[in-house]
Amino acid sequence: MPDVVIVGGGPVGLYLAALLLQEGVEVRVLEQRLQREPHSRAIGIHPPALAVLGGVGVASAMVDAGVQIRSGLAVSGGKAVGAMSFASVSERFPFVLSLPQFTTESLLEQRVNQLDGNALVRGARVTDVTDDGGRVTVAVEACQPGGTGSQITAGLMVAADGSRSLMRSLLGIQATCRTYPDHYVMGDFAADGEHLQEAVLYLEAAGIVESFPLPGGLRRWVVRLRRPARVPNAVDLARMVYLRTGIRLDPATNTMLSAFSPPV
């Protein structure tokens, strides 16, 4: 019987697993995805997060793989109207690290596997949980065709299955949530050679656009909207960026598209 079962093998679940395994705690991480999501998704890792990730031995590899954003620039009408250096935010990590989430997860997974090759179980969907006050038992359904169900009992369960946590719902744990008034569409495109290590905020009359460098010669472009929107295609998003900033993106270089309204 493991000491702790972690439901969810994203960055949070994998980080916690590595932290516990380093302390000799037996852990099982149950992740329903058979493989990592290939898109960049979340990209910004701030100095406090890098510091704790250093505690499980992955920060150096992340810094090597990412882009160090050391400053931010505000632009309006094609002119710089403000700038900010991140040099004073941390002595060890004086930058915000831009790193695709799949790389973050990959490095954390490698560390977990180094500590215990059996800790991460993929293709395991947790469908129920019971807590008798002393032990927690989770019902697990196999995601692969032909797989069989099972139960795992542990002293403690940690729900790391995201903001729409099924575990929280199954346990009847209430969470107070609301939605930001802003909405966004975003995508990753080939960089044009400017602002290679800068975050840029475009303050334009037609609306705000944010842009961040990514590894591999890419940039993330984020367009703020007043109402929810469907995921755009690459041509439409490139047009939105051009109409607000005058910057032309090549839709053929797009590698990721998304739309979201962030909960808090």
N, C-alpha and C positions, 0 to 999 in steps of 0.2 A: 504494500500500500504506500503510495507516495505521500510525502508530508503535505505537499501543496499541489493542487491542480489549477492551472491557469487556462481559462477559456478565452481564446483569441491569440493568434500568433503574429500580430502586427508589431510595430516598434515597441509599444508599451509592454505587451506580453513577453516579447523576447528579451527586452531589457531587464524586466523583473526576474525572468528565469535565470539569466546570466548572473544577476546579483545574488540570488538565493543559492544557486549552484556553487558559486565561489565560497559560500559559507557552509557548504556541506549539506544543504537541504536537498532532499530528493524531490524532484519536480517533474510534472507532466504538463506539457503545453498542448492543448487540443485546438487545432486549426482546421476549419472546414475546407479551405482552399487547397487544392492539390499542388498548386505552384503559386509563386508570388505574382501579384498584379504587375504587368510589364511597364505601365506608364509611370510618369514622374510623380504625380500627385503632390503631396506636401513636400516642400523643398527647403524651407528655412530652419536652420538649427542655430539657436542663439547661445551665447557664451555660457550661461548657467547649465544649459543642457549638455554642452560639450564637456563641461567639467565633470558632471555625473557620469557621462558616457566614458570618460577617461577612467572612471572607477571600475569599469568592467573590461577595460583594455581595448576599446575600439575607437577612441577619439582620434588617435594619430592616423589610423587607416582612413577614417572619414575625411580628415583634413586633406590628406594626400589625394583623395578621390574627388573632392569638391572644389568649388570656387569660393575664394575668400572675398566677401563683399566688405570692403573697408571704408566705404563712404556712400552717401546718398546725395542725389542731386534733384532739385525741383526745377522744372522747366515750364515756361508759359509763352506761347507765341513764338517758339523757336529760340527763346533766350533763357539763360539760367537766372533764376530769381532767388535761389537759396541753395545752401550746401551744408552737409553735416558729415563730420568725420566720426568713425566708430573707434578711434584709437584709444579713447579713455574708458571704454566700457569694460575692459578686462585686460590685465597684464598678460595672461597666458593666451587668451583668444581675443585679440582686439579686432574682431570682425564678426559678421554673421556668415555662417557657412551655407552655401547653396549646394544642396545634394539631393538628387531624386530619391523618393521614398523607397524605391525598390533596391537602391544601393544601400541605404540605411538598414533595411531589413536583411539584405544579404549578408552584410558584415556582422550584424547581431546574430543571425542564424549560424554563421560560421563559428562565432564565439560560443554559442550554446552547444553546438556539436562538439567543439573541443572539450568542453567540460563534461558532457554526457551525450553520447551519440544516440541515446534512446529517449531523450527528454522531449523532443518535438515530434508530435504525431500529426501528420497531415491527412486530410480526407476524413476528419473526425468532426461531425456536427453534433453538438450537444443539444438535446431536445427537451430535457427535463432535469430538475435538480431538487433534491430533498435534503433537509438539514434537521438532524435529530437533536441538535444542541451540542453534540460531541464530535460528530463526523458528518461530512457532506458526501452525498452520492450523486453522481451525474449519470444520466442515460446518454449513451453515445450511439449515433447512427452513422454507419459508413457511407461516405459519399461516392465511392467507386461502385460500378456495377458489380453485383455479386457479393458485395461486402455484407458482413453481418453486424448486428448491433451488440453492444456490450454495456457494462456498468463499471465505473471507476469510483472508488471510495478514497477519500483523503481527509486529513485533519482540517484542511482549510481550502476553500475555493476562492479564487480571485477572478472577477469578471473584467476582462480586458477586451470585450467584444464591441466596443465603439459606443457612439452617442445614442444609438438606437438599440441598446443592449437588451437582448432577449433574456439574459440571466436576471437582470434587474426587474424585468416584467414578471418573470416566473416567480421571483421571490417577493413580489409585491412592494418593492422599494420605490417610493415616490421620488421623482426628480422634478425640480422647477426649471422649466425651459422657456425661452422666448426666442424670437428671431430678430436679427439685425434689420434695420429699415433698408439697408442697401443689399443689392444683389449683383452677382458678377458672372461674367463669361470669361474664359481664359483659354490660352493655348500656347504651345511651345513651337517656335520657328527658328530658322537659322539666323544667327546674329549678323549684323551688318558691319561689324568692325569697330563700332563706337561703344563707349561706356562698358568695356569688357569686364571690369571688376566693380562697376557701380550699379546701385539701385537707382532708378529714375522714376520720379513722380511727375506726370504731365498734368498740369493744372490748366485745363482748357475750358473755354466757354461751353463747348458741346458736352463736356463731362470729363471725369478723371480717368486716366489710364496709368497703370503701374507696370514697370518692366524690370526684370531681374535676370542677371546672367546665370547660365546653367553650364555644367560641364559639357564637353563635346561640341563647343561652338554654337550653342543654342541660347535663346532667351525666352523667358516666360513673359507673356503679355496678358495683363488683366484689365478688363474693361468694366467699370462700375456702372450699373444700371439702376433705374428707379423702381423697377418691377421685376418679378421673376421671369426668366426666359428659358427656353429650351436650349439644349446644346447646339451651338451654331456649327455650320460647316467652316472649313478653313478659309474659303473665299469670303464669306460673310464677316468672319472675325477680322480678317486682314483689312476689309473695307472699313469696319468700325474704327480700327486703329488709325487708318489713313485719314478718315474724315475728321478725327479729333486731333491728330498730331502731325499730319503731313508725311508720316513715315510709311514707306511701302514695304510690306512683308511679302515674301514669296510663299503663296499657299502650298506649293509643291513640296516645301521643306517642313511642313507641319508634322509633328509627331504625337501630339496630344491635344484633345479638346475637352472642355468641361464647362458646366454651369452650376452655380451653387448659391445658396442663401445660408450663410453660416449661422448655426444655432449657438446660443450662449446659455 
